[in-house]
Structure formats: C-alpha cells, structure tokens
C-alpha cells in the first residue's frame, strides 16, 4: 500500500466514524420523537467531505456511495423523506459498506457486487414521499431581500419553525474580525438551548476594519422578552422580532461596544400590537439588508447550506485542531525518551561517584544542577509524548453501538445500549487492542445473557433488555465494564458442563468455590451450548478475551446473579509505552514491577510467614495476604545466603479488589522505564509482560502483575480460604492438608 492510499484510508476512516456517530445520535433522537437538524447536517457534511476526499484520491466506489448517501441525507434535511427505521437501517448498511470498500482484501467484491445492490435498495427505500401540501407562499410577509438569500434548506428550516408555532427573530451581531470563529460559536451555543439558528446573513452594515456584522435568523418558542434577557450580557448584539402584518419588534438588547466603529443606539422595546401567526398573510415588512453581490462571500446557515454556503461558514474552523501522526514515529520518540532516561541514570551514578571521591565542590554542585534540569525537561518531554498517544475510548464504543444495533435485529431482541465515559482516554495501542475482546463480551451478553422479550415480560422485567458499557478512571488505571440485565450465569450449570466436558473432575468441582466455577467460562473452548450460534460462536471467545486482556497487563473479572444479570470488569493501565517501575531483585536477578500496581512494600520476619495447604501467607492488618515468591514462580535457584535471611521484602500488588504479596530479596528503587516487546522465545512465559533497559546497559524483565495476581488468588482459593480473609480463618486452615478437604 503506497503513502497516498494509507493517507486516504486514515482520513476516510475518521470521517466514516464521525458519520456513524451522527447516525447513532439521530436514531436515539428519533425514538424520542424529534431530531436535531444540526446532527442531520453534520451527517450530510461528513458524506459530502468523504465524496470530495474520494474524488481527490480516485476512489470511485467510495465516491459513488458517498454521493448516493449525500442525496438521501439532503432529502431528509429538506423533509422530502422521513427518518424512518428502514431509512436508518439502510444508512447504517452504508457505514458497513464503506468499511468493506476500504478493506483492500474485500474492495473488489464490495465495489462490483455489494455496491450496485445497495444503491438499488437505497433508491427504493428512500423514494421521496408524496407532497404534504406545504404552503409555499407563507413567507411572503418576509422581505424579499432576506428570502432571496436563503438556500432551499434554510427556507425549509424556516418553514418548519413557523409550522411548529415558533417565533422568528433577526439578531444583529458584530464580531471581532480576529476572533469571529469563537464569537459565532459561543453565540450559537447560547441560542441553541432556546431554539434553532437557521442561518447567518450579511448585515447591511457589512464589514469594517476590525469587525464583521451579521444578521442571524433564529426560530424559538421563547417570547421576545426571554430572548432579549438571554442576550442581555452580550456586546454588539440587538434583537428584532419578525412578524406578519407590517411590523417588527424593535431592537431589544444593545450594548455599546467599546471598540465598535459605529455604536448601535438602544431602542426601547415595544410590545407587539398583534399576535404573530406563522400562516399570516399580508405584506409584513422589515428593513432588510441588501442582497450580497456576486463577489461578496455568502454566509452559511446555522446548520449548513446545501452546497452554496461559504463565507462565514467556511471560516468556522474547529476550535481544537488535530494532527495525524504515524504511531511508529511516536514509538521512535518514546524510545529516545527511554534512552535519555538511561543517560540521566548514568549521570546520577557519575555524580554519586564524584561526590564519594571528594571531587571539587563546585563541579559536584554544577553537575547536580544539570541533572535536575535534565530531569525536569525529560519529564515534560515524556508527558507530552504520552498525551499525544492518548485517544478517547469512544473510538471503540461507537463501533460497538453499531454492533448492538445490528445484533438486536438479528437475534429478534429489543436491546438498548447505554454508554458512559466515552471521553475516558487510553493509549492508542490499548484502545485498538480492546476492539475484539469487547466485541466478544457484547455478543455474549446479547446472545447468552439477554432473554427474549416475552421471557423478560413474564419475569417482570422491561421488554427491552439493557446493556451498559462504562469506562472510568480509577486511580492510575482505567476500568471498563460491560453489564447486562439478563438472566445471569447459573454456576450450577457451569459446574455440570465443566464435568461433562472434562474441564474439571468431580473431585475438583467439590473443592471449588462458586466464583472459581463461574471463572470456568474463561477456559479454552468452554461453552454451555450444545451447538454454536452465528452470534457468539463456539465458546472460544471468552478464552481469547482473557488472553488479550492479559497481554495488555490487564485483568478481567465477572460477577453475576441469576435472574438479575452479569457484569464483566476489565482493569487496564492507561499506557504501556512508558511507566514508573519499582526495581527489585530476587535470587540475584533484577526485575521491574509497574509502580501503578504497587500498593505498598513491607519488610517481614520469616517466622511471620505461615504455610497453609502448602502455600505461604502472612497476616497484614488482620487480613490474610497470599504470597507469591518470585524465585519459586520462575524456578530460580535460591542462593544459600538468601535462604539464611531472617527478613524478606514483600511487595503488595493489586488489581481491582484483589491483593497478593510478591516475596523479593531487595528493593533497588524507582525508575521510569520504556516497555519493549519480548522476542518469540520469551513471549509466552507467564508472569512476564516485557523488557526494559536500565542504566549500565542492563536489560531486565518487566513483571505482568495481572498474571501474578491471578496466580496468588488461585493458590489461595485452592488452599480453601478466600484472599483477604480474616486472620483466624487462615490459621485454622493450617490443621488441614490436601485439596478439596472440608473445614469442620
């Protein structure tokens, strides 16, 4: 794939995701009975931009699809067709077809077979409805000087506002030419809460050296005094109410601008003598601005015109500019940060040597100053690069919303997806790797969890099932939850299937807790269904989910209640690029532990360590803490001097609510480290997440805390006591030996 193709695909995917979000918003609004014309316009602009992009890069298939969808959305904007369920369905099909057209492996089939069939279906479903008898002369009372400037779309929106009984206002505003983008956007946001901004028109006063004056057509159900009060604190703004019958409400809000070239004089408001009527006849006239000359920029509507808008609309740039950066370039920069960190550590070591050797005080002091300055700049560089790597998780959540919509139809179930925390940010690499695990979980919730509508009603539940997708920051980690209100997981059924399929034996089952049995859903190939479904497959999904989450140094938990539903919780680091680590030593080997997983480090007398069912534990603040000796976990030879130690260090690590203690020999300090992937020979070693380089050209392994916590919890549960159990219970277990024995 050449550079142009890569650039086109990257830009096109961004536009398609924007279009998809617009459709999801429109669908949610249509269920409530009203749609925001601005959202419809945003969808129209997205496919219009995509059509231009496709033309620039010669992508004829995407260009043709964009054009067809643009025509459909324009018909929706103009009220020629209704935003029905069928229309939404075909628009979402268009989103999927865009993806297939962008896929090099599927492009040819999509363009030659799928696209023509889709265009035929689109033409049938979106055939314009019969005219509803809209009165075409009900705007005669508005001065022709205004009407001739309106695009077809703007005129339609004006009629819609009048049809709904809204009043029409002309708001005259002057904007600083250097900040017109911000000024217009701020005024528009204030007005949107009370009505619809229909369009911006050039004012009669036009332009000056330092300001631009515009007339804004605004439809609102609010009264004249309410709109006036709303804008009372705005500078350079006045309000006129337009009405049939030959009169217009005088200007109400006027603040004399300090820098305006021609101050606007206040006009005392006068209550209208007649009640405005949307269908009133007569030649009601206001003093209009002059029509723009051919050379004069045409102002765009508040929601965007249908193709002839420019001028002010073109200048309304996004307030937050973005730059697309190849992630590989960021990786190079991050590696440089890591190397700078090594240099900084070496400098610190040299400084310590100079000081110990009694070097000149001024040299030592200057070296220390330079080291501190480098530390500050390195920290700023590191944080800046990390910020660039962060992206909102909505990129994944929005795709899942489309999946839920499609699968609910396929399964013939009514399912609502509630999303919260879509603004939560994670490293881009983590966000990309989350797509498949979350997809599996959503599919399982919808297929296995949510009952059929009739079953739900019989159980006293709402007919429509609910899936909640949440993301939130918890300390220095991010938690993602997928929760449904379905039938839950029956642990007895899981145990039965586990025994039938040889996943566990009867003896194993007798000694397992309910939570251990429920966790069997993560076993390879485990499924409670005799036959695979098209939606959730053959049981390989949850095994893949757990494996992929572990690769991200994360942890997944499941909680469930029969008849009430199930919740999956994923705990993840914010980034895997560069982290603070605790450097430790065990059996002469150096390791790093991610500091965001370290709760505390303590020194323990060896006689305080208890052995329960062959596993070591300690009592920490009246709670039982399972221990994981690193040397034992990695089969490291224990030196004689280590065995003779009377004290050991315990690093308490945790994910979610689980805690275990890692037994190590020494704590060597903290350091920022850049995580690098392992080679193929070490990639599948449990408990190892990656490697990093420390000072003095040392390469050390980074521990996978998620796997270590799993190991500690598994040991604790196999010993017959719950982690974090009260002290007395752990000690009582010393009297019993062998797995599966019952406490009496």
Protein Blocks (a to p, Z undefined) as FASTA:
>chain_A
ZZklmmmmmmmmmmmmmmmmmmmmmmmmmmnopacfklmmmmmmmmmmmmmmmmmnopak
lmmmmmmmmmmmmmmmnopaccdfklmmmmmmmmmmmmmmmmmklmmmmmmmmmmmmmmm
mmmmmgccddehiafklmmmpcfklmmmpcfklmmmmmmmmmnopacddddddddfklmm
mmmmmmmmmmmmnmccfbdcddfklpafkbccdddddddfbdfklmmmmmmmpghiacdd
ddehhiacddfbdcddfkbfbdcddddddddfbdcdfkbgcjddcdddddddfklccddd
fkopahlaghjlmmmccfbdcddddfklmmmmmmmmmmmmmmmmmmmmmmmmmmmnopaf
klmmmmmmmmmmmmmmmmmmmmmmmmmmpccfklmmmmmmmmmmmmmmmnopacddddeh
klpccdfklmmmmmmmmmmmmmmmmmmmmccfklmmmnopafbdcdddddddehjadcdd
dddfbebjafklmmmmmmmnomacfklmmmpcfklmmmmmmpghiafbfbdcfklonolm
mmmmmmmmmmnopacdddddehjaccddddddfbfkbccdddddeehiacdddfklpfbd
cdddfklpcceehiacddeehiacddddfklmnopacdfklmmpcbdcdddddehjbccd
dddfbdcbdcddddddddfklmmgghiabdcddehhiacddddfklmmmmmmmmmmmnop
aehiafklmmmmmmpgcehiacZZ
